[in-house]
Amino acid sequence: MTNGSIQSKTGSDAKKFFSKTIVSPFRKLPRFFRPEYDMSLGVNPKTEIRFQQTNIRGKKAEENLDKEELGSTIDWQSADALALDGQKEHRVVNDEFAKTLECNIHDRHEVLRYCILDEKGRIIGKLLYTSTVEKLETDREGVQDGAKQLWDESDQLNKQPNGRTISGLYRFFMSADRSKFMDKFGRPLVEQTVADILADRETVRGNPRALSARMRKEPRTIEEAFSEDGDKCIFNIINIQEREKQLREASVFKRQILFEMDAETQKVKWRDIRKGEEDFCWHLSEDAQLGNFEDNKVIRDGFTLKPGRTKFGAISVDSYSNSQGGRKYGSKASAWIGRKRELDKPNQSNKAVGHLYGRPPEKDDLHRQVMLASIFYGYQVWFEHNSDSYDSYFRDRGKRSYLGLYPLSCIEPLKKETTIRHRGVPTTPYSLTIQHDNGISYFENYCHLIDFEDLLTPSKKFDPYDRTKFDSVVSFLILITILNEPVHLPKPLPKPIIQVFPGSQVSNFN
């Protein structure tokens, strides 16, 4: 009196699995091993096996009433998340769960986990999820994200207070090291397999995309199994994954702060966040130098005060165009603080040292934090130039000089003389290409300097043709473009304003 079901990445795959692993072996059993089953569906059933008497009509039906029968069923279902909703199951097999195309496997599991519980919440059945992990040919988003989430929530070393994992499952990974070459007894030849895999990878060492594909095909670690598709990543995905691994093993501490104006000194200072401010605050690494420099430094140019440390760093911002909606909808803002290259500090410079991400209740909160950060560090700010109100916000507060002009590297060479240099970064095709090229170069040569995990993760999926979803990556591309912008110093005067000749004396006038 139990039920068993099969689901796979599609309904047709579940049907094939049912035929191959249930019906075919069942038919090959000796007759005395086969329990009573309903033969009205034929000896080769296509939809289910019912372990009960064959349905017979008429007077002969009563002759079989006393026959023993299991009363159980085994069937297959579509891949739909609700296919088994409301059923009580004792065994459910989810074949190729990491390749499920027709639904989010994590959502489907949330339905299935209640199918193996009785009315009192006691476990009465088992779920088995199996899969190889390879590249999927699909445009649907989040397909493998759900599988990775299910894997992460099934860590038996991270049980909850109720004694179970978050998902209720336990996980097991079989690496390619033990699944390629076998001896005649079926024991894995690990050393031979590893040598073969490494030799194969070495042939494409100079091609990150091909290397990523082979690592996914024959994964030696779970990180390789669930790695992103290198064919779709414009950056060096091998470097990104290596940096992610380094940060998992030794994460970089980030201090969470907010900037504010000191009422007495009228200088910008910083403070640690308070409870409730976690959703929108600066995350600064130790290289941000909160107290190891001359903060609030300015340069006076006539009646204008300009930031005094522009040669040491810059701030970039990818904002949003509408001011309504709060945190509930729309894209989010992302701002980076970066330090320019310093030859004597190769690991503390040419990198992002601070990140502000989120969508505050009011847009002025974003502009205020960015402006205060620029005053504190003495850096200029570059917003992505759109219909945003950042220009008026800075101008109304006498800080327009803190907004940087169009970078010359983002202006087409033939248009540099005619282009009006607004304050910000242009969004022309030429400018975007320069940003993407700078990003490709940075992830190729300086990926080890990235200390922010929330930048590495979206970088693996960054789509240069649909930048809207990647606020943190877009603002980072702006940052490294500014950090690498050549410094244009004014031409020296042909003669000094005051000439001093050898042997001359200066008279003192009382």
Secondary structure, 3 states (H helix, E strand, C coil): CCEEEEECCCHHHHHHHHHHHHHHHHHHCCHHHCCCCCHHHCCCCCCEEEECCCCCCCHHHHHHCCCCCCCEEEEECCCCCCCCCCCCCCEEEEECHHHCCCCCHHHHHHHHCCCCECCCCCECCEEEEECCCCCCCCCCCCHHHHHHHHHHCCCCCCCCCCCCCCCCCCCCCCCHHHCCCECCCCCECHHHHHHHHHHHHHCCCCCHHHHHHHHHHCCCCHHHHCCCCHHHCCCCHHHHHHHHHHHHHCCCCCEEEEEEECCCCCCEEEEECCCCCCCCCEEECHHHCCCCCCCCCEEEECCEEEECCCCCEEEEEECCCCCCCCCCCCCCEEEEEEECCCCCCCCCCCEEEEEEEECCCCHHHHHHHHHHHHHHHCCEEEEECCCCCHHHHHHHCCCHHHECECCHHHCCHHHCCCCCCCECECCCHHHHHHHHHHHHHHHHHCHHHCCCHHHHHHHCCCCCCCHHHCHHHHHHHHHHHHHCCCCCCCCCCCCCCCCCCCCCCCCCCC
